[in-house]
């Protein structure tokens, strides 16, 4: 069995910094300070999590962050991704436009009307995207093309010559 996980022995500066964090108006700083002080009293992560009403992994993350960064870990970092890769570049956007100009039945789907989730599914199946994307990603790609999704339903037409007569 692994030994319990605790923070290292705190020096007076670290102790003072963590205790100052207990008076912080920032909830993140307060919670991290509570976790670190409890850990310095040799409470186990599971016990700390139960007492504070958080996940055990949150406690472990706080302890690891303190071991790596020291008191800097009391300040919340940005949750924004470090890098962002667009799923749809211009070529893929055009492939999406060509895809939704066809009937879903062309792709062996049971419906004749596109939905955003259906478009995401077919994009993945046809290799336009490397993984299944969200409907929001599809909506934004269509928006970049200047196509609102409500408008898209109107310009999708059937190759059937009698389509205008049959259209409800």
N, C-alpha and C positions, 0 to 999 in steps of 0.2 A: 504494500500500500504506500502511496506517495505521502511525503511529509506535508503537513498543512502549509498553506501559503500565507505569509505575513510580510508586511513592509519591513525594510531594514530598520535598525535602531535609529531613531530620529535625533539629529543634533539640535541644539537650542534654536537655531535660526529656522530650521524646518518646522519644529514644534510651534514656534511663534507664527510662522506663515500659515500653517494649517489651522491654528486656533483663530487667526484673523479671518480665514475663510468661513468660519462658523458664523460670523457676523455679516457676511456678504448678502446683498439683496439679490444676487444672481443665484438661481436655484441649482444650476450645474455646479458652481463653485461650492455651495453649501453641501450638496450631496457628496461630492468628491472629498471634501474635508471630513465629513462624518465617517465616510468609509475608511479613510486613511487613519483617522484617530482610533477607530474601533480596531483596525488591523494592528496598529502599534500596541494596543492592549492585548494582542494575541487572540483576538476572536477569529474564528474560522470564517471563510467567505460565505459559507451557507448560513451561518448564524447571523452575520452582518446583513445579508440579503433579507433574511426573514424579519429582522428588527426594523430595517429601513423600508421594507416593502418594494424591493427591486429584485432584479434577476441576479443569480449567482455570477453569471458571466459579466455583468456590469461591475461587480465588486472586483473580479479578477482583472478586468480591463483597467480599472482605476489603479490597482496595485502595480500592474505592469507599466502603466504610463508613468507612475511616480518613480519606479525603478529606472526608467529610461530618461525621463526629462526633469525630474525633481519637482520643484514647486510650480514650474511652468505648466504642469498638467492640470492645475486648478483653473486655468482659463480655457474656456470652450473654443475649440478650433472651428473653422468653417466646415459645414457638412456638404459643401458644394464639391462635386467631383473634381479631382485634380486635372483630368483630361476629359474632353468630351469628343466623341467621334460620331459624326452624323451618320445615321443608318442609310440616309438617302442623299447621295450627291445628285448632281444635275442629270447624269445619265440614268441613274436608277429612278429618279422622278419621272423621266420620260418613259421609262419602261412601265412604271405604275400607271401613267396616263394611258399608254397603249393597252395595258391589261384591263383597266376598267372600261375601255371603249368596247370591249368584247362582252358577250354574255357569259355569266358564270357557268352556264351549262356547257360551254366550250371546254371548261376545266372539270367536267364531270361532277358538277354541283347540282343539288336538287332544286335550286331556286333560280329564278331568272332576274332577280334584283340584287344588286350589290349591297352589302353592309360593310362597315369599316372592319369588323372582325373577319368577315369572309375575305376581304381584300388582303388583310394581313396574313391570313392562312394561305391564300393562293400565292402571294409574293414569296413566302417561304418555300412552298412546294415547287414553284417555278425557278427558284434560285435567285430571285431579285434581291432577297435579303439572306444573310447567313444564318439567322435565327428568327424565331417567331417574334415579331414586334408587337407593340401595343397598338390599340386603336387610335390612341393619341398621336403616335408616331405617324400613322397613315394619314390622319386628319391634318397634321402639320405639313406633311409632304404635299398633300393636295392643295393646301393653302399657299405654299410656296409657288405652286404652279398657277396660282390665281383661280383656283377652283374651290368654291365652298361646297361642302358635302351636300347640302340641300340642293344646290344647283346641279350636282353631278347626276342625280337621279333623273333629271329631265333630259340630259343630252345623251343618255345611253339609249341606243335604239337597236332594234332587231334587224337582221338582214332580210327578214321576210318582206316581200314587196307589199303585202296586204296589211302590214303592221299598223299604219295610221288608221285604217278602217277598224281593225280589231282592238286598238288601244282604247281602254275605258275612259 
